[in-house]
């Protein structure tokens, strides 16, 4: 427990600092460039994040499981991970290009979208490298690197605000900061003797197939989070979209914390997967901890956020306060859903997490279409609370019916060939 908490502090602390810096950059975009540009930025970010997450195809989690099972062939596995990821990213870029041409977006929207997508792709590689460090027990270095990244972004954002940089210059700063983080993570892997060797195409294809169930699950989970923005952007003016995005930006940070918490808990869940009683106790302990600590914070946030939002974004974003207040009621369920989703992954219950995510994605799309049409941004905020509560109910019911954990992952080809 103590070791897990130390790793949580390092990983979540480092990511939190980067997210704070990125949030500061978002505030500058909102304050300096207004709701329209902020809405365009948020919509581009939502679209790019969904596309890149599907392109990741579960490789971030596969990095931990594959390296955990194949210590002696770790460099070959890392080569497979990099090559598989790059191939899938290339396909995704072609698809995004086609969508942009079909929608006939403006030159300015192309520039914003291109910079946001580039940064999202580099961030995805950074997350893959972090998974490699997590799998080898080197989590503390992650916090140090992200602290450096955060400091650079905060200094650059301050200069951008002081000297009135354009939004493209500020987005270029975000790309540069993310690139630095990826380089420093690669250096840490190299110093630890973890470096890719060129793999065979067949082994990469096998890795892609093995990781696809995870990729579908994580892709659906990310789609669920971003559907609110994507659907709403098609129904309301971009200036109104900026109001919703200001509130949603806070909730996205909570989703990131939930995902990071789950990624830290997952290795321990995998180790306990063969001991149903130990795993159940572990899950119960973290569920109780989340409920006791997060629920009061969510209620406090419900009261405070309407006062904080106008202070952060400026008086033009006062309507975003009520939206954020409603969204925060979903916070405990967001964190609990992350715990139970990772439990399903650790026990190999693919039908559980894929079924819950697929059903929630469909329900989210329906909820957003109905509520957004009738209530606009308030409907999208209400849909978030409803869907997270429904997802938690789904995980709870399926977990209560499960007879017990199965082996968490199929044996790797290296283990099979050694038998």
Secondary structure, 3 states (H helix, E strand, C coil): CHHHHHHHHHHHHHHHHHHHHHHHHHHHHHHHHHHHHHHHHHHHHHHHHHHHHHHHCCHHHHHHHHHHHCHHHHHHHHHHHHHHHHHHHHHHHHHHHHHHHHHCCCHHHHHHHHHHHHHHHHHHHHHHHHHHHHHCCCCHHHHHHHHHHHHHHHHHHHHHHHHCCCHHHHHHHHHHHHHHHHHHHHHHHHHCCCCCCCCCHHHHHHHHHHHHHHHHHHHHHHHHHHHHHHHHHCCCCHHHHHHHHHHHHHHHHHHHHHHHHHHHHHHHHHHHCCCHHHHHHHHHHHHHHHHHHHHHHHHHHHHHHHHHHHHHHCHHHCCHHHHHHHHHHHHHHHHHHHHHHHHHHHCCCHHHHHHHHHHHHHHHHHHHHHHHHHHCHHHHHHHHHHHHHHHHHHHHHHHHHCCCCCCCCCCCHHHHHCC
